[in-house]
Amino acid sequence: MILNKLGNTGIEVSRLCFGSLTMGPFQRDLTPAQGAELFECAFSHGVNFVDTAEIYGTYPHVREAARLKPDLVVCSKSYAYDRQGAEQSLKKALDGIGRDYIDVFLMHEQESEHTIRGHREALEYYLEMKRKGYIRAVGLSTHYVACMDGALKHPELEVLFPLINKKGFGIADGTADEMLERIRSASALGRGIIAMKPLGGGHLIGEREEALDYILSLDDCIDTIAIGMQSIDEVEYNCARFSGEAPDPELGDRLRQTKRRLLVQEWCEGCGVCVGACHNHALSIQNGRAVVDPDKCALCSYCARVCPQFTIKII
């Protein structure tokens, strides 16, 4: 597995970052022991970096991962906006993963310069905790080009975690080319770049090879790429690709045959935009959120393209 420096932080991370969202209660709902099997497989191929977040519900899984690999690099994220909330979030992370420090701690899903400013009190707390040794690097995650513009003005944000894929699925306010321009600018300034959603939340699985070719071609400005994995086959396949090797063709065949479904995340706000975009009338709003009829769903991804909160995924 290829290892890279995460910007100027001094932290060394594997080119493949194991995203833990997909194994948690929002998606596959694996037990920590089941998650540990996947982590152990990834670690055997040289993966040393795991991504989680307070909202994911996967701290027990990451705790098992850290037990298996004591030098594991861990990134987590929080929506906290004030000092009290930030303090609670950091304590929950440290207690959850069973450590007295965390490598990377981010403000979760920031939208613009305005939201960065609105979370300033939390950010100041994280910077204080960095000075005291409880956090190694501070930054933010985002689906917004405008937020990357804002982050470029704040050198204290050492690690940026933007959404980028070949079709721009999930970028809330721009195109893949526009996001890539900001990523290149941030990387040139020494910011650590963790890319998210290279497969568009599952919507580019049918174009897996091309999507991975695209994201792997950006190694001049992206340090590590987070991908959620739910099976040993996915771990083996991605580890091969990210190590520059050709995966076993049987792996690719099995992954192509894996049955997929449309998932609407619990934080859906029920705006109804997806309903109007569904040509198969598979979506409706019930009890304030979108609901899918699997018998009508064609897995075309048209609904995900218009979802303003990126709550619709194919898994």
VOBA-1610 file (N, C-alpha, C; in pm, whole numbers, padded with zeros to 5 digits, always signed):
BEGIN
Met+00084-00120+00000Met+00000+00000+00000Met+00088+00126+00000Ile+00055+00219-00084Ile+00128+00345-00092Ile+00094+00431+00030Leu+00197+00493+00090Leu+00179+00583+00204Leu+00216+00725+00161Asn+00138+00822+00208Asn+00162+00963+00176Asn+00160+01047+00303Lys+00231+01159+00300Lys+00219+01258+00406Lys+00088+01334+00388Leu+00018+01357+00498Leu-00108+01430+00494Leu-00077+01579+00501Gly-00053+01638+00382Gly-00014+01778+00377Gly+00111+01803+00459Asn+00108+01912+00534Asn+00222+01949+00619Asn+00205+01907+00764Thr+00109+01815+00790Thr+00080+01777+00929Thr+00187+01686+00988Gly+00266+01620+00904Gly+00362+01521+00953Gly+00301+01384+00974Ile+00172+01370+00951Ile+00102+01242+00967Ile+00113+01163+00838Glu+00154+01037+00847Glu+00165+00952+00728Glu+00042+00861+00720Val-00024+00863+00604Val-00149+00787+00587Val-00142+00702+00461Ser-00216+00592+00464Ser-00226+00508+00346Ser-00310+00578+00240Arg-00278+00548+00115Arg-00351+00608+00003Arg-00500+00576+00011Leu-00532+00458+00064Leu-00671+00418+00087Leu-00705+00439+00233Cys-00809+00519+00257Cys-00862+00541+00392Cys-00989+00458+00405Phe-01000+00381+00512Phe-01117+00297+00534Phe-01229+00382+00592Gly-01332+00410+00514Gly-01448+00483+00563Gly-01541+00390+00639Ser-01573+00425+00763Ser-01650+00334+00848Ser-01800+00358+00846Leu-01848+00463+00779Leu-01992+00491+00777Leu-02073+00371+00731Thr-02026+00305+00624Thr-02105+00199+00561Thr-02123+00077+00650Met-02034+00056+00748Met-02049-00061+00834Met-02136-00031+00956Gly-02172+00094+00975Gly-02246+00135+01094Gly-02396+00121+01081Pro-02472+00171+01180Pro-02617+00153+01185Pro-02693+00222+01073Phe-02635+00324+01008Phe-02705+00390+00898Phe-02710+00303+00772Gln-02617+00208+00761Gln-02614+00128+00639Gln-02611-00022+00673Arg-02494-00087+00672Arg-02491-00232+00686Arg-02520-00280+00826Asp-02496-00199+00926Asp-02522-00230+01067Asp-02447-00355+01111Leu-02317-00360+01081Leu-02232-00470+01126Leu-02202-00454+01275Thr-02179-00564+01341Thr-02134-00559+01480Thr-01987-00514+01481Pro-01937-00465+01594Pro-01795-00432+01602Pro-01705-00550+01567Ala-01744-00670+01604Ala-01663-00789+01572Ala-01661-00813+01422Gln-01777-00796+01356Gln-01781-00811+01210Gln-01699-00703+01142Gly-01707-00581+01194Gly-01626-00473+01139Gly-01478-00500+01155Ala-01441-00561+01267Ala-01300-00591+01294Ala-01242-00686+01189Glu-01323-00778+01138Glu-01277-00869+01034Glu-01238-00792+00908Leu-01318-00692+00873Leu-01288-00610+00755Leu-01164-00525+00779Phe-01155-00464+00896Phe-01037-00384+00929Phe-00910-00469+00924Glu-00918-00587+00981Glu-00800-00673+00986Glu-00752-00708+00846Cys-00846-00734+00755Cys-00810-00762+00616Cys-00742-00641+00554Ala-00798-00523+00576Ala-00740-00401+00519Ala-00601-00375+00576Phe-00584-00395+00706Phe-00455-00372+00769Phe-00349-00468+00714Ser-00390-00589+00678Ser-00295-00686+00624Ser-00240-00641+00489His-00312-00549+00424His-00267-00496+00294His-00200-00360+00309Gly-00179-00313+00431Gly-00106-00190+00453Gly-00190-00067+00479Val-00323-00079+00486Val-00407+00035+00521Val-00379+00074+00667Asn-00361+00203+00693Asn-00333+00247+00831Asn-00422+00362+00875Phe-00528+00394+00797Phe-00607+00514+00820Phe-00755+00479+00817Val-00828+00521+00921Val-00972+00496+00931Val-01044+00627+00956Asp-01155+00646+00887Asp-01238+00765+00905Asp-01368+00729+00974Thr-01408+00811+01070Thr-01534+00793+01140Thr-01593+00931+01168Ala-01701+00937+01242Ala-01763+01063+01282Ala-01857+01034+01398Glu-01883+01136+01477Glu-01972+01117+01591Glu-02107+01062+01547Ile-02159+01112+01436Ile-02293+01073+01392Ile-02297+00932+01335Tyr-02183+00876+01294Tyr-02184+00746+01227Tyr-02221+00630+01319Gly-02194+00644+01449Gly-02221+00535+01541Gly-02121+00421+01529Thr-01999+00453+01483Thr-01900+00346+01461Thr-01780+00356+01554Tyr-01788+00432+01660Tyr-01675+00436+01754Tyr-01644+00297+01811Pro-01745+00214+01842Pro-01711+00078+01889Pro-01634-00003+01786His-01664+00016+01659His-01594-00054+01552His-01449-00004+01542Val-01433+00128+01550Val-01298+00185+01540Val-01216+00149+01663Arg-01280+00135+01777Arg-01209+00092+01898Arg-01147-00046+01875Glu-01224-00136+01810Glu-01171-00268+01776Glu-01056-00256+01678Ala-01069-00165+01581Ala-00962-00144+01483Ala-00834-00097+01552Ala-00848-00004+01646Ala-00731+00047+01718Ala-00669-00060+01807Arg-00750-00151+01855Arg-00697-00263+01934Arg-00612-00354+01845Leu-00660-00376+01722Leu-00586-00461+01628Leu-00459-00393+01578Lys-00464-00259+01566Lys-00351-00185+01511Lys-00325-00063+01600Pro-00242-00074+01700Pro-00222+00035+01796Pro-00173+00166+01733Asp-00103+00158+01618Asp-00055+00281+01554Asp-00151+00333+01447Leu-00274+00286+01451Leu-00375+00329+01354Leu-00394+00480+01356Val-00405+00540+01239Val-00437+00682+01226Val-00590+00694+01216Val-00649+00778+01300Val-00795+00791+01308Val-00836+00935+01284Cys-00938+00951+01199Cys-01001+01082+01175Cys-01145+01075+01220Ser-01190+01178+01293Ser-01332+01187+01328Ser-01381+01329+01305Lys-01514+01344+01316Lys-01577+01471+01280Lys-01693+01500+01374Ser-01723+01629+01393Ser-01831+01669+01482Ser-01904+01790+01426Tyr-02035+01796+01453Tyr-02117+01911+01414Tyr-02117+02021+01520Ala-02044+02003+01628Ala-02046+02101+01737Ala-02008+02240+01687Tyr-02075+02343+01741Tyr-02049+02480+01699Tyr-02002+02570+01812Asp-02013+02523+01939Asp-01965+02604+02051Asp-01868+02521+02136Arg-01808+02585+02233Arg-01704+02519+02313Arg-01760+02399+02389Gln-01875+02415+02449Gln-01931+02306+02528Gln-01958+02183+02441Gly-02019+02206+02326Gly-02046+02094+02236Gly-01920+02030+02184Ala-01820+02114+02153Ala-01693+02062+02102Ala-01623+01977+02207Glu-01626+02024+02331Glu-01564+01950+02440Glu-01631+01813+02457Gln-01764+01812+02451Gln-01838+01687+02464Gln-01807+01593+02347Ser-01797+01648+02227Ser-01771+01565+02109Ser-01633+01503+02113Leu-01534+01582+02152Leu-01398+01528+02158Leu-01389+01420+02266Lys-01450+01443+02381Lys-01448+01343+02488Lys-01516+01214+02441Lys-01628+01228+02370Lys-01698+01111+02320Lys-01611+01033+02222Ala-01537+01105+02138Ala-01449+01039+02042Ala-01336+00965+02113Leu-01269+01032+02206Leu-01157+00971+02275Leu-01202+00850+02359Asp-01312+00867+02431Asp-01365+00755+02509Asp-01408+00642+02416Gly-01469+00679+02304Gly-01523+00580+02212Gly-01416+00494+02148Ile-01306+00555+02107Ile-01201+00478+02040Ile-01095+00426+02138Gly-01106+00468+02265Gly-01019+00415+02368Gly-00878+00470+02364Arg-00865+00599+02335Arg-00733+00662+02330Arg-00735+00795+02404Asp-00616+00848+02432Asp-00609+00980+02496Asp-00574+01089+02395Tyr-00574+01055+02266Tyr-00555+01154+02159Tyr-00625+01103+02034Ile-00646+01193+01938Ile-00698+01154+01807Ile-00613+01225+01702Asp-00589+01160+01593Asp-00497+01214+01493Asp-00555+01334+01420Val-00678+01322+01370Val-00741+01429+01292Val-00882+01450+01344Phe-00917+01576+01376Phe-01053+01606+01421Phe-01105+01722+01339Leu-01223+01701+01278Leu-01275+01796+01179Leu-01411+01850+01217Met-01439+01972+01174Met-01575+02026+01177Met-01649+01961+01060His-01761+01899+01090His-01830+01814+00994His-01921+01895+00900Glu-01909+01868+00771Glu-01999+01922+00668Glu-02020+02074+00677Gln-01912+02144+00666Gln-01920+02290+00661Gln-01963+02333+00520Glu-02029+02450+00511Glu-02088+02491+00384Glu-02022+02613+00320Ser-01966+02702+00401Ser-01914+02827+00346Ser-01827+02898+00450Glu-01776+03012+00412Glu-01704+03098+00506Glu-01793+03133+00625His-01923+03147+00600His-02016+03184+00708His-02030+03073+00811Thr-02037+02947+00766Thr-02049+02838+00864Thr-01917+02816+00938Ile-01806+02840+00870Ile-01677+02832+00940Ile-01674+02935+01052Arg-01721+03057+01021Arg-01725+03163+01122Arg-01823+03127+01234Gly-01937+03066+01197Gly-02036+03027+01297Gly-01990+02917+01390His-01890+02839+01346His-01835+02730+01427His-01701+02770+01492Arg-01671+02899+01492Arg-01540+02946+01537Arg-01511+02906+01681Glu-01611+02912+01767Glu-01588+02879+01907Glu-01544+02732+01922Ala-01608+02645+01846Ala-01568+02503+01848Ala-01427+02488+01791Leu-01399+02559+01682Leu-01267+02550+01620Leu-01158+02596+01716Glu-01183+02704+01790Glu-01084+02752+01886Glu-01056+02646+01993Tyr-01160+02575+02034Tyr-01140+02469+02132Tyr-01053+02357+02075Tyr-01081+02317+01950Tyr-01000+02211+01888Tyr-00854+02254+01875Leu-00831+02379+01841Leu-00693+02429+01829Leu-00624+02430+01965Glu-00700+02463+02069Glu-00644+02458+02204Glu-00606+02315+02241Met-00694+02220+02206Met-00667+02079+02235Met-00550+02027+02151Lys-00531+02084+02035Lys-00413+02046+01956Lys-00286+02091+02027Arg-00287+02212+02078Arg-00169+02263+02151Arg-00138+02178+02273Lys-00242+02117+02331Lys-00223+02035+02451Lys-00195+01889+02417Gly-00197+01853+02287Gly-00160+01718+02246Gly-00273+01618+02234Tyr-00397+01663+02248Tyr-00510+01572+02238Tyr-00557+01552+02093Ile-00521+01645+02006Ile-00552+01638+01863Ile-00423+01667+01788Arg-00396+01591+01682Arg-00273+01615+01606Arg-00295+01715+01491Ala-00416+01715+01431Ala-00443+01806+01320Ala-00592+01839+01317Val-00624+01962+01277Val-00760+02015+01279Val-00799+02057+01138Gly-00929+02044+01106Gly-00974+02087+00974Gly-01124+02077+00960Leu-01171+02050+00839Leu-01315+02041+00813Leu-01343+01947+00697Ser-01469+01902+00691Ser-01518+01827+00575Ser-01627+01908+00508Thr-01645+01886+00378Thr-01744+01967+00305Thr-01787+01904+00174His-01910+01939+00134His-01962+01905+00001His-01968+02029-00087Tyr-01913+02141-00040Tyr-01934+02271-00104Tyr-01804+02333-00156Val-01809+02379-00280Val-01698+02455-00338Val-01677+02583-00258Ala-01787+02648-00221Ala-01778+02774-00146Ala-01706+02755-00013Cys-01723+02639+00049Cys-01653+02614+00175Cys-01503+02599+00152Met-01465+02536+00042Met-01322+02525+00011Met-01263+02665-00008Asp-01338+02754-00072Asp-01291+02893-00085Asp-01269+02955+00052Gly-01365+02932+00143Gly-01351+02986+00277Gly-01234+02925+00352Ala-01216+02793+00338Ala-01109+02724+00410Ala-00971+02771+00366Leu-00959+02811+00240Leu-00829+02859+00190Leu-00783+02985+00263Lys-00878+03055+00326Lys-00845+03178+00398Lys-00802+03151+00543His-00810+03025+00585His-00783+02991+00724His-00671+02888+00732Pro-00547+02932+00746Pro-00434+02838+00748Pro-00437+02742+00866Glu-00513+02775+00971Glu-00521+02685+01085Glu-00598+02556+01052Leu-00673+02559+00941Leu-00744+02439+00895Leu-00646+02357+00812Glu-00576+02267+00878Glu-00465+02195+00815Glu-00509+02081+00725Val-00627+02024+00754Val-00676+01908+00679Val-00815+01940+00624Leu-00831+01920+00494Leu-00960+01943+00428Leu-01008+01812+00367Phe-01139+01789+00381Phe-01198+01659+00344Phe-01313+01687+00247Pro-01283+01720+00120Pro-01387+01756+00024Pro-01444+01636-00052Leu-01563+01655-00103Leu-01628+01555-00189Leu-01581+01577-00332Ile-01534+01471-00397Ile-01491+01482-00536Ile-01505+01346-00603Asn-01565+01345-00721Asn-01570+01226-00805Asn-01585+01270-00949Lys-01573+01179-01041Lys-01560+01215-01183Lys-01683+01287-01238Lys-01801+01266-01178Lys-01922+01331-01227Lys-01973+01440-01133Gly-01903+01461-01024Gly-01947+01565-00931Gly-02070+01530-00851Phe-02106+01400-00843Phe-02221+01359-00762Phe-02203+01407-00619Gly-02302+01480-00567Gly-02301+01522-00428Gly-02240+01657-00401Ile-02170+01716-00500Ile-02118+01852-00481Ile-02238+01947-00484Ala-02256+02021-00376Ala-02383+02093-00356Ala-02394+02220-00438Asp-02281+02278-00481Asp-02290+02410-00542Asp-02193+02429-00658Gly-02156+02323-00726Gly-02062+02340-00837Gly-02033+02210-00907Thr-01928+02210-00985Thr-01890+02096-01066Thr-01765+02028-01010Ala-01735+01911-01065Ala-01613+01841-01024Ala-01490+01924-01058Asp-01491+01989-01173Asp-01375+02070-01213Asp-01355+02188-01118Glu-01465+02248-01074Glu-01453+02361-00982Glu-01400+02315-00846Met-01448+02200-00799Met-01398+02148-00672Met-01251+02111-00686Leu-01215+02049-00796Leu-01077+02008-00815Leu-00982+02128-00817Glu-01027+02239-00875Glu-00945+02361-00877Glu-00912+02404-00734Arg-01012+02400-00644Arg-00987+02440-00504Arg-00900+02338-00432Ile-00918+02211-00463Ile-00834+02108-00403Ile-00688+02130-00439Arg-00663+02160-00565Arg-00525+02184-00609Arg-00466+02306-00538Ser-00546+02409-00522Ser-00497+02530-00454Ser-00464+02499-00308Ala-00550+02423-00242Ala-00527+02388-00102Ala-00404+02300-00085Ser-00390+02203-00174Ser-00274+02114-00168Ser-00145+02192-00188Ala-00147+02288-00279Ala-00027+02368-00305Ala+00013+02450-00183Leu-00083+02478-00095Leu-00055+02552+00029Leu-00014+02461+00143Gly-00005+02331+00117Gly+00038+02237+00220Gly-00074+02179+00303Arg-00200+02202+00263Arg-00311+02143+00337Arg-00316+01992+00307Gly-00351+01915+00407Gly-00374+01773+00384Gly-00510+01754+00319Ile-00516+01672+00216Ile-00642+01652+00143Ile-00684+01505+00153Ile-00803+01486+00211Ile-00869+01356+00214Ile-00990+01366+00121Ala-00994+01285+00017Ala-01107+01290-00076Ala-01216+01196-00030Met-01341+01240-00044Met-01454+01153-00009Met-01544+01130-00131Lys-01622+01024-00123Lys-01724+00988-00221Lys-01670+00971-00363Pro-01558+00899-00383Pro-01509+00878-00520Pro-01604+00796-00606Leu-01691+00717-00540Leu-01792+00640-00612Leu-01930+00705-00602Gly-01932+00832-00565Gly-02058+00906-00564Gly-02163+00848-00472Gly-02122+00802-00353Gly-02220+00745-00260Gly-02282+00617-00312Gly-02213+00548-00402Gly-02264+00423-00459Gly-02320+00438-00598His-02342+00561-00643His-02406+00583-00772His-02312+00564-00890Leu-02184+00550-00864Leu-02089+00523-00972Leu-02034+00381-00965Ile-02099+00294-00889Ile-02052+00157-00877Ile-02052+00088-01013Gly-02152+00120-01096Gly-02157+00062-01230Gly-02043+00109-01319Glu-01976+00216-01279Glu-01861+00269-01352Glu-01739+00269-01260Arg-01728+00167-01178Arg-01626+00161-01075Arg-01485+00184-01129Glu-01450+00115-01236Glu-01314+00125-01288Glu-01281+00268-01331Glu-01372+00329-01407Glu-01348+00465-01455Glu-01345+00564-01339Ala-01434+00544-01240Ala-01438+00634-01125Ala-01309+00625-01044Leu-01258+00504-01026Leu-01134+00488-00951Leu-01014+00538-01032Asp-01017+00516-01163Asp-00910+00569-01247Asp-00900+00721-01231Tyr-01017+00785-01228Tyr-01021+00932-01216Tyr-00960+00977-01083Ile-01007+00920-00972Ile-00962+00969-00842Ile-00816+00934-00817Leu-00771+00818-00867Leu-00632+00778-00848Leu-00536+00859-00934Ser-00590+00922-01038Ser-00505+01006-01123Ser-00472+01139-01058Leu-00536+01169-00946Leu-00520+01299-00880Leu-00422+01292-00764Asp-00326+01199-00771Asp-00234+01182-00659Asp-00135+01298-00644Asp-00137+01392-00736Asp-00054+01511-00721Asp-00113+01610-00622Cys-00243+01595-00590Cys-00308+01692-00501Cys-00396+01628-00394Ile-00415+01497-00400Ile-00495+01427-00300Ile-00405+01328-00227Asp-00404+01335-00094Asp-00314+01251-00015Asp-00372+01113+00013Thr-00503+01109+00035Thr-00568+00983+00072Thr-00715+00990+00032Ile-00775+00875+00007Ile-00911+00868-00047Ile-00993+00775+00042Ala-01101+00828+00097Ala-01186+00750+00187Ala-01294+00677+00107Ile-01301+00547+00127Ile-01404+00465+00063Ile-01467+00376+00170Gly-01599+00375+00176Gly-01669+00285+00266Gly-01668+00144+00210Met-01641+00047+00296Met-01635-00093+00251Met-01714-00180+00347Gln-01788-00276+00289Gln-01881-00357+00368Gln-01854-00506+00359Ser-01757-00546+00279Ser-01731-00689+00259Ser-01582-00711+00235Ile-01538-00834+00258Ile-01400-00870+00231Ile-01368-00851+00083Asp-01462-00884-00005Asp-01439-00864-00149Asp-01408-00719-00181Glu-01486-00626-00122Glu-01462-00484-00146Glu-01326-00441-00093Val-01290-00491+00023Val-01159-00456+00081Val-01046-00507-00007Glu-01054-00633-00049Glu-00949-00692-00132Glu-00937-00618-00265Tyr-01050-00587-00325Tyr-01051-00518-00455Tyr-00989-00379-00443Asn-01035-00302-00346Asn-00985-00164-00333Asn-00839-00160-00291Cys-00798-00251-00205Cys-00657-00254-00164Cys-00567-00282-00284Ala-00611-00371-00372Ala-00533-00399-00492Ala-00524-00275-00580Arg-00636-00211-00606Arg-00637-00092-00693Arg-00550+00019-00635Phe-00560+00040-00506Phe-00488+00152-00444Phe-00340+00121-00423Ser-00304-00006-00440Ser-00164-00045-00435Ser-00101-00050-00574Gly-00179-00015-00676Gly-00130-00016-00813Gly-00128-00153-00876Glu-00206-00246-00819Glu-00211-00382-00872Glu-00343-00407-00942Ala-00347-00510-01026Ala-00470-00550-01094Ala-00547-00644-01002Pro-00671-00611-00965Pro-00749-00700-00879Pro-00778-00832-00948Asp-00800-00936-00871Asp-00843-01065-00924Asp-00972-01044-01003Pro-00978-01087-01130Pro-01100-01067-01210Pro-01225-01125-01145Glu-01210-01234-01069Glu-01326-01292-01003Glu-01384-01198-00898Leu-01297-01118-00834Leu-01344-01019-00738Leu-01436-00919-00808Gly-01389-00867-00922Gly-01470-00770-00997Gly-01603-00828-01039Asp-01602-00955-01081Asp-01727-01020-01123Asp-01823-01032-01006Arg-01771-01072-00890Arg-01860-01087-00775Arg-01917-00953-00730Leu-01835-00849-00734Leu-01884-00717-00694Leu-01990-00665-00790Arg-01972-00693-00918Arg-02074-00649-01016Arg-02207-00720-00996Gln-02202-00840-00941Gln-02324-00917-00922Gln-02391-00891-00787Thr-02326-00813-00703Thr-02382-00783-00571Thr-02513-00706-00585Lys-02615-00752-00515Lys-02745-00686-00522Lys-02737-00551-00451Arg-02785-00447-00516Arg-02782-00312-00461Arg-02922-00265-00428Arg-02931-00166-00341Arg-03060-00105-00309Arg-03042+00043-00283Leu-03151+00116-00294Leu-03149+00259-00267Leu-03174+00282-00118Leu-03090+00361-00058Leu-03102+00393+00085Leu-03128+00542+00101Val-03228+00577+00179Val-03254+00716+00216Val-03210+00732+00362Gln-03110+00817+00384Gln-03055+00833+00519Gln-03157+00894+00614Glu-03138+00868+00743Glu-03233+00914+00843Glu-03242+01065+00855Trp-03139+01137+00808Trp-03143+01283+00820Trp-03211+01350+00700Cys-03278+01270+00614Cys-03360+01327+00506Cys-03458+01428+00564Glu-03469+01545+00499Glu-03557+01652+00548Glu-03694+01652+00482Gly-03717+01557+00389Gly-03849+01546+00327Gly-03886+01661+00236Cys-03785+01720+00168Cys-03814+01836+00083Cys-03891+01798-00042Gly-03883+01673-00085Gly-03961+01626-00200Gly-03899+01647-00336Val-03780+01707-00342Val-03717+01732-00472Val-03692+01599-00544Cys-03653+01497-00470Cys-03624+01366-00530Cys-03748+01304-00593Val-03864+01326-00532Val-03988+01268-00582Val-04016+01316-00723Gly-03996+01446-00748Gly-04019+01501-00880Gly-03920+01453-00984Ala-03801+01410-00937Ala-03698+01365-01031Ala-03710+01218-01066Cys-03793+01142-00994Cys-03804+00998-01016Cys-03904+00968-01126His-03854+00919-01239His-03940+00888-01354His-04021+00761-01332Asn-03983+00681-01233Asn-04051+00554-01210Asn-04152+00561-01095His-04169+00682-01039His-04264+00702-00929His-04236+00607-00812Ala-04106+00589-00784Ala-04065+00497-00678Ala-04049+00567-00544Leu-04054+00699-00542Leu-04032+00775-00419Leu-04157+00851-00379Ser-04177+00862-00250Ser-04288+00941-00196Ser-04242+00998-00062Ile-04313+01099-00015Ile-04284+01157+00116Ile-04384+01102+00217Gln-04332+01036+00319Gln-04416+00980+00424Gln-04358+01015+00560Asn-04441+01071+00645Asn-04397+01109+00780Asn-04273+01198+00777Gly-04269+01288+00680Gly-04164+01389+00677Gly-04032+01348+00616Arg-04026+01233+00547Arg-03903+01193+00481Arg-03934+01110+00357Ala-03837+01101+00268Ala-03855+01025+00145Ala-03852+00876+00174Val-03940+00803+00106Val-03949+00657+00119Val-03945+00598-00021Val-03870+00489-00038Val-03855+00427-00169Val-03935+00297-00177Asp-03998+00276-00292Asp-04065+00149-00323Asp-03966+00066-00404Pro-03905-00037-00345Pro-03799-00112-00414Pro-03848-00183-00540Asp-03977-00212-00548Asp-04030-00280-00667Asp-04034-00187-00788Lys-04034-00056-00765Lys-04039+00040-00875Lys-03904+00104-00903Cys-03813+00097-00806Cys-03684+00167-00818Cys-03595+00100-00923Ala-03544+00181-01017Ala-03456+00131-01123Ala-03309+00155-01092Leu-03276+00210-00974Leu-03138+00241-00935Leu-03069+00330-01038Cys-03144+00426-01092Cys-03090+00512-01198Cys-03008+00629-01142Ser-03027+00661-01015Ser-02954+00769-00946Ser-03005+00909-00977Tyr-03111+00924-01054Tyr-03159+01059-01085Tyr-03200+01133-00958Cys-03255+01061-00860Cys-03298+01124-00736Cys-03179+01178-00658Ala-03071+01102-00655Ala-02953+01144-00579Ala-02890+01270-00637Arg-02899+01285-00768Arg-02838+01401-00832Arg-02901+01532-00788Val-03029+01526-00748Val-03098+01650-00712Val-03114+01668-00562Cys-03078+01567-00482Cys-03096+01577-00337Cys-03004+01684-00280Pro-03058+01790-00220Pro-02972+01898-00170Pro-02889+01859-00048Gln-02928+01752+00021Gln-02856+01711+00142Gln-02774+01584+00121Phe-02772+01531-00003Phe-02694+01410-00035Phe-02732+01296+00061Thr-02863+01277+00082Thr-02908+01173+00176Thr-02943+01043+00107Ile-02941+01040-00026Ile-02982+00920-00100Ile-02857+00851-00154Lys-02847+00722-00127Lys-02729+00645-00169Lys-02773+00511-00226Ile-02688+00453-00308Ile-02705+00315-00349Ile-02603+00232-00273Ile-02648+00130-00206Ile-02557+00043-00130Ile-02574-00102-00171
//
